[in-house]
Amino acid sequence: ECFVDGKPVQGSRSEAAFHLIEEMFSLEQAWKDQSPKARFTQRQEKLRPLLNSYWELLDSFEAAEGTALSKAKAYSLNQKQALDAVLLDGRLELTSNLAERTVKPFVMARKNFLFCDTAKGADASALCFSVIETAKHNGLDPFGYLLFLLQELPKLGENPTEEQLVPLLPWAESLPEYCKLK
């Protein structure tokens, strides 16, 4: 057995995996307020060896087919590329929690999209949601940011260049104060 009463069996592979995962999340928690660059450096030094140990542990044994352990192992191995991606960029999260929280408003509004009369209407709704959620993620007041965009975008004409659009992006430092959350 791997777990008894929801806890890994002492000395088992599941306990070793559990402790590696626990340590990874503990480190991430300690680094949460660091800059992406600092988090990237920390991950290279401390998280990479833990992830490597985790993958080596999973590769070191065969689990009986159909068992909880085999399912957990298969799930982890299927997530290897996504988990390893966290080592590439300090802005990435170890979990998908942020992405799931960001998508939640779309899921909640999904029924409302049924009332979009056209595909263009649905696309417009999705675009608005995307702009609003990106604004929130970048510490902006969504209403203020939308107001700013609605004032500035028409000034750029029908085919603005990338160079013209960059100052309007939600992470641009030149955004007016009314776009920023207080």
Secondary structure, DSSP 8 states (H G I E B T S, - for coil): --EETTEE-TTSHHHHHHHHHHHHHHHHHHHTTS-HHHHHHHIIIIIHHHHHHHHHHHHT----TTSHHHHHHHHHHHTHHHHHHTTT-TTS-SSSHHHHHHHHHHHHHHHHHTT-SSHHHHHHHHHHHHHHHHHHHTTB-HHHHHHHHHHHGGGG-SS--HHHHGGGSTT-TT--GGGB--
